[in-house]
Amino acid sequence: MGLKQNTWKLNQWYDQNVAGNAGYAAFAKGGMWSWGDSYRGELGQNNSQPGGKRSSPIQIGSDTDWVDIANTTNNQGAAINTDGELWMWGINGGGGLGQNDTTARSSPVQVPGTTWASKSDEEFGSDRSKFHLGGNSLAIKTDGTMWGWGYNQNGNLVQNSQINYSSPVQIPGTTWKYVSGNEGQNQGAIKTDGTLWMWGAGNGGRLANNTDSPTKYSSPVQVPGTTWRSISMANVSVHATKTDGTLWCWGTNAGGCLGQNQAYAQLNGASSPIQIGGGTDWKQAIAGPGDWSAAVKTDGTLWIWGRNENGLLGLNQAHDIHISSPTQVPGTTWKNAECFSIGMFGTKTDGTLWSWGYNGPSGVLGKAFALPGHRSSPVQIPGTTWKRVAGTKYAFVYATKS
């Protein structure tokens, strides 16, 4: 299926100009829109030249059948349509766009295949995703098979090698359910039987195999347990939930991001899963790309901890304060949230979208154009029909609207 003619008209979709120091995109009634700066085609506007800034939403292509968006760990965008087609754009180092080459694309191009699975649980975020895309891309199909492409320096594509692949190659197994990854170091996935498997670089204890050896694993290593429900990975830590509502973590404790009420000097890491307190009603685990983490509970409360650089914790505190145990962000109707390199976005059950962290000189938080500085408390982005948020390491943010 090619990009089709769009007959839907934009109607009072966004009532305020916005911009960012990176590329942004949003979905509205099936249409896909972007704004911000374009460095290598991240806006998907068929313009790969730097400086292609857009201070108001502009449509990507003309399709109206986009149903899902993907978190990526690189300067890329990705989306799935109703036909199960996966489309990507942006930079293409290591073949991360799956096009059998390494050429950047400034317009969406289809990854081979037509049965890619979208997220099955709309109320959850990236911790229950069917795909992890970026420099190392992993995606699950509707038949339970998982495929990978891109950089493979740490055995990320499970091919028993360190050769990069610019086209999808199958990862062994046919019962994969959810997958997560970080910036080229590790990947992890849950199977339909509730088992959790990790692979890639083993340093920092991120493989949960009771060692912090830097040994690289190009085959999945099982994490103990058979009741894993979700997984979210960052560069230094891994967070996961079980079916009983408990929250677990492992990896490096930089900034206190393991949530054990201990600073790095007291606990430098964990190479086996350790439980985070706070009850048994954790719904979504969110590992930040840096030294911080967050989680949403079933009662709609949002909790956050770790390094508070740039006001990332959203607690209206100085940016140099670290918190090593879960602390509640104001509000009780949070639906899901996502962490990015310099900020955080969250949606509420009333359809509102909120952001905080470092706003940058061009309004990276999406509140308005040219609002520099830190925002240490949630700031509402105009609109009340936001559905889902995704993004990349560099705060290229993608959001859906109902």
Summary of the structure (lengths in Angstrom):
residues: 402
radius of gyration: 19.4
end to end distance: 23.4
largest distance: 59.3
contacts: 1592
relative contact order: 0.12
helix: 4%
strand: 44%
